[in-house]
Amino acid sequence: MDHPTGGNGPAGALTRGCVIAVLVPVSLVCALVLRQIHHTLDRTPPNVGAFAHSAATQTADAAAARTSSAGLTNLTAALPWAVPLGTSVADSCQTEDRNPFIGPARWAPINCVRSSVLYLAFDGNIRTHLRQLDAGLAEREWVGSGSSPNTLTGTATWMSQAGGEPSPAGSQQGSTEPPGSQPTCLSTTYGPATQKHDIPHGGLGVRLRVAVAELPCTPRAETGDIQLGGRLEKAAVGGTVYLAWHPLLTDAVSRSAYTTHRYVVAFSLVDRYAVQSTAPED
């Protein structure tokens, strides 16, 4: 009587060997595909918190806080004709995905920035005060960056030559300008004289934006947070860690100041004090 060979004979062993020989490369291919899919979908940012709270970053942050505070205090003392309105601070470390749509995430270098904004109000002759501002900034070795005009007076002259709408604040308290003159709404960026160039993209350095405005304008302040629709919010970029946040709403500060003063000036001191590169890109 014949007996079936079943799966234990030479033929069965051969069959199993063929199946294994096929499954191994297929499994490897599937594993590689799954790894690539995971790599593509994985958008977990680098550990920003670890870098932000490291000893080196904390030391650099403390130095930036001292320097910013001293610089803004120095500017306040140099403007006895201006009324301090308050100071905001936003200090954060963050990165961002340079490839947010298709393919693997490519994270930019982690960078830490402290943005301090000093608000003041004043009245009187705007041309005189712009010259005083320029002189005070030059005395403290802040140099206008970018192309000409790179001073507040030069910017104001250029804007007046370009024309504009009549100022609704022409008859406001403290005005020495003729009714119907163009409203003041200007800003200029400065850097320390010792800092030979503008801050390179993603590099360390300091810059100062000085913005002067009157109704209907709001000074252009670099606050380091999000200010939309009369609300204050921390930056929503994934991977952002705030080390300090003492906000002021620029629009609200300005509106309040305009009830008794004609002009508002905002000094935005932005200090990029720490940068760490992320892991090399694939």
C-alpha positions as CSV (number, residue, x, y, z in Angstrom):
1,M,0.0,0.0,0.0
2,D,1.3,3.3,-1.0
3,H,1.7,6.1,1.6
4,P,1.4,9.8,0.8
5,T,4.7,11.6,1.0
6,G,3.2,14.6,2.9
7,G,5.4,17.5,3.8
8,N,8.2,15.6,5.5
9,G,9.8,14.2,2.4
10,P,12.4,15.7,0.1
11,A,9.7,17.5,-1.9
12,G,8.2,19.1,1.2
13,A,11.6,20.3,2.3
14,L,12.3,21.8,-1.1
15,T,9.0,23.6,-1.1
16,R,9.6,25.1,2.3
17,G,13.1,26.2,1.2
18,C,11.6,27.9,-1.9
19,V,9.0,29.7,0.2
20,I,11.6,30.9,2.7
21,A,13.9,32.0,-0.1
22,V,11.1,34.2,-1.5
23,L,9.8,35.5,1.9
24,V,13.2,36.8,3.1
25,P,13.8,39.3,0.4
26,V,10.1,40.3,0.3
27,S,10.3,40.9,4.1
28,L,13.4,43.0,3.7
29,V,11.8,45.1,1.0
30,C,8.7,45.6,3.2
31,A,10.8,46.5,6.2
32,L,12.6,49.1,4.1
33,V,9.4,50.5,2.7
34,L,7.8,50.7,6.2
35,R,11.0,52.4,7.5
36,Q,10.8,55.0,4.7
37,I,7.1,55.6,5.4
38,H,7.8,56.1,9.1
39,H,10.7,58.4,8.3
40,T,8.5,60.4,5.9
41,L,5.6,60.7,8.4
42,D,7.8,61.3,11.5
43,R,7.7,65.0,12.2
44,T,8.9,64.9,15.8
45,P,11.1,68.0,16.3
46,P,14.5,67.9,17.9
47,N,14.6,68.2,21.7
48,V,14.4,72.0,21.9
49,G,13.7,71.9,25.7
50,A,17.0,70.1,26.4
51,F,18.9,72.7,24.5
52,A,17.0,75.6,26.0
53,H,17.6,74.4,29.5
54,S,21.2,73.4,29.1
55,A,23.8,75.2,31.2
56,A,25.4,76.9,28.2
57,T,22.1,78.2,26.9
58,Q,21.0,79.4,30.4
59,T,24.3,81.3,30.8
60,A,23.9,82.9,27.4
61,D,20.3,83.8,28.2
62,A,21.2,85.5,31.5
63,A,23.8,87.6,29.7
64,A,21.3,88.5,27.0
65,A,18.8,89.6,29.7
66,R,21.4,91.8,31.4
67,T,22.5,93.4,28.2
68,S,19.0,94.0,26.9
69,S,17.8,95.5,30.2
70,A,20.9,97.8,30.4
71,G,20.5,98.9,26.8
72,L,16.9,99.9,27.1
73,T,17.4,101.6,30.5
74,N,20.2,103.6,28.8
75,L,17.9,104.6,26.0
76,T,15.2,105.7,28.5
77,A,17.7,107.9,30.4
78,A,18.8,109.5,27.1
79,L,15.2,110.7,26.3
80,P,14.0,112.9,29.2
81,W,11.3,114.4,27.0
82,A,9.6,110.9,26.5
83,V,7.2,109.2,28.9
84,P,7.9,105.4,29.5
85,L,4.8,103.2,28.8
86,G,6.2,99.8,29.6
87,T,8.5,97.0,28.4
88,S,7.6,93.6,27.0
89,V,9.9,90.5,26.9
90,A,9.6,87.3,24.8
91,D,12.4,84.8,25.2
92,S,12.2,81.5,23.3
93,C,14.1,78.7,21.6
94,Q,12.6,77.1,18.5
95,T,13.2,75.2,15.3
96,E,11.0,74.8,12.2
97,D,10.4,72.2,9.5
98,R,11.9,73.4,6.3
99,N,10.0,70.7,4.4
100,P,6.5,70.8,5.8
101,F,4.6,69.2,3.0
102,I,6.1,66.2,1.2
103,G,8.8,63.9,2.3
104,P,10.8,63.7,5.6
105,A,10.9,66.7,7.9
106,R,14.1,68.8,7.7
107,W,14.5,70.8,10.9
108,A,16.2,74.1,10.9
109,P,18.9,74.8,13.5
110,I,17.5,75.4,17.0
111,N,17.9,79.1,17.8
112,C,17.2,81.1,21.0
113,V,16.1,84.8,20.7
114,R,15.2,87.4,23.4
115,S,13.0,90.2,22.1
116,S,12.6,93.1,24.5
117,V,10.4,96.1,23.4
118,L,10.5,99.5,25.2
119,Y,7.5,101.8,24.5
120,L,7.6,105.5,25.1
121,A,5.3,108.5,24.2
122,F,6.1,112.1,23.5
123,D,4.9,115.4,22.1
124,G,6.5,118.4,20.5
125,N,8.3,119.0,17.2
126,I,8.8,115.7,15.5
127,R,11.7,116.8,13.4
128,T,13.6,118.0,16.5
129,H,12.9,114.8,18.3
130,L,13.9,112.6,15.4
131,R,17.3,114.4,15.3
132,Q,17.6,113.9,19.0
133,L,16.8,110.2,18.6
134,D,19.4,109.8,15.8
135,A,22.0,111.6,17.9
136,G,21.3,109.5,21.0
137,L,21.5,106.3,19.0
138,A,24.8,107.4,17.3
139,E,26.3,108.3,20.7
140,R,25.5,104.8,21.9
141,E,27.1,103.4,18.8
142,W,24.0,102.0,17.1
143,V,24.6,102.1,13.3
144,G,21.8,102.1,10.8
145,S,21.8,98.9,8.7
146,G,20.7,98.3,5.2
147,S,20.6,100.8,2.3
148,S,20.2,104.6,2.7
149,P,18.3,106.3,4.3
150,N,19.4,104.5,7.5
151,T,18.5,107.1,10.1
152,L,15.1,108.1,11.4
153,T,15.6,111.7,10.0
154,G,16.6,110.3,6.7
155,T,13.6,107.9,6.6
156,A,11.2,110.7,7.5
157,T,12.6,113.0,4.8
158,W,12.3,110.2,2.2
159,M,8.7,109.5,3.2
160,S,7.7,113.1,3.2
161,Q,9.0,113.4,-0.4
162,A,6.9,110.4,-1.3
163,G,3.7,112.1,-0.2
164,G,0.8,110.7,1.8
165,E,-2.6,111.2,3.1
166,P,-3.5,114.1,5.5
167,S,-2.9,113.3,9.1
168,P,-6.0,112.8,11.3
169,A,-3.8,113.7,14.3
170,G,-2.9,117.1,13.0
171,S,-4.8,118.9,15.7
172,Q,-4.1,116.5,18.5
173,Q,-2.7,117.7,21.8
174,G,1.0,118.5,21.8
175,S,1.3,118.9,18.1
176,T,3.6,121.6,16.6
177,E,3.1,120.4,13.0
178,P,0.7,122.1,10.6
179,P,-2.7,120.4,10.2
180,G,-2.9,118.1,7.2
181,S,0.8,117.0,7.3
182,Q,1.6,113.4,6.5
183,P,1.2,111.1,9.6
184,T,4.5,109.8,11.0
185,C,4.8,106.0,10.6
186,L,8.4,105.0,10.1
187,S,11.0,102.5,11.4
188,T,14.7,101.9,10.9
189,T,16.9,98.9,11.9
190,Y,20.2,99.4,13.7
191,G,23.1,97.2,14.7
192,P,26.0,97.7,17.2
193,A,29.0,99.5,15.6
194,T,31.2,96.6,16.7
195,Q,29.0,94.2,14.7
196,K,30.3,94.7,11.3
197,H,27.5,93.0,9.4
198,D,23.8,92.3,9.8
199,I,22.9,89.1,11.7
200,P,23.5,86.2,9.3
201,H,20.6,83.9,8.7
202,G,20.5,81.5,11.7
203,G,23.5,83.3,13.3
204,L,24.2,85.0,16.5
205,G,23.9,88.8,17.0
206,V,21.9,91.8,18.1
207,R,19.7,94.2,16.2
208,L,17.6,97.2,17.3
209,R,14.4,98.3,15.5
210,V,13.3,101.9,16.3
211,A,9.7,102.6,15.2
212,V,8.0,106.0,15.6
213,A,4.3,106.4,14.9
214,E,1.2,108.6,15.4
215,L,-2.4,108.0,14.6
216,P,-3.6,106.1,12.7
217,C,-0.4,104.0,12.8
218,T,0.8,101.5,15.3
219,P,4.6,101.3,15.7
220,R,6.2,98.2,14.1
221,A,7.5,96.3,17.1
222,E,9.3,93.0,17.0
223,T,7.6,91.4,20.0
224,G,8.6,87.8,19.6
225,D,5.0,86.6,20.0
226,I,1.8,86.6,18.0
227,Q,-0.5,89.7,18.1
228,L,-3.6,89.4,16.0
229,G,-7.1,90.7,16.5
230,G,-6.3,92.3,19.8
231,R,-5.0,89.0,21.3
232,L,-1.6,87.9,22.6
233,E,-0.4,84.4,22.0
234,K,2.9,82.6,22.2
235,A,4.4,81.6,18.9
236,A,2.6,78.5,17.7
237,V,5.6,77.0,15.8
238,G,6.0,73.3,16.8
239,G,9.0,72.8,19.0
240,T,9.0,76.3,20.6
241,V,10.0,76.6,24.2
242,Y,9.5,79.9,26.0
243,L,12.0,80.8,28.7
244,A,10.3,84.2,29.5
245,W,7.1,85.9,28.4
246,H,6.0,89.2,29.8
247,P,3.8,90.5,26.9
248,L,2.3,93.9,26.1
249,L,-0.1,94.3,23.2
250,T,1.4,97.0,21.0
251,D,-1.9,98.2,19.7
252,A,-3.4,98.6,23.1
253,V,-0.3,100.4,24.5
254,S,-0.4,102.8,21.5
255,R,-4.2,103.5,21.7
256,S,-3.8,104.3,25.4
257,A,-0.9,106.6,24.8
258,Y,-2.6,108.4,21.9
259,T,-5.3,109.7,24.3
260,T,-2.8,112.1,25.9
261,H,0.3,112.1,23.6
262,R,0.8,112.5,19.9
263,Y,3.7,110.1,19.2
264,V,4.7,106.6,20.3
265,V,8.2,105.2,19.9
266,A,9.0,101.5,20.2
267,F,12.6,100.2,20.7
268,S,12.7,96.5,19.8
269,L,16.0,95.0,21.0
270,V,16.4,91.5,19.5
271,D,19.2,89.4,20.7
272,R,19.8,86.0,19.0
273,Y,22.0,84.6,21.8
274,A,22.2,80.8,21.2
275,V,22.1,78.5,18.1
276,Q,22.6,74.8,17.8
277,S,22.6,72.8,14.6
278,T,20.3,69.9,14.3
279,A,21.4,66.4,13.2
280,P,22.7,66.3,9.6
281,E,20.1,65.9,6.9
282,D,19.8,62.6,5.0
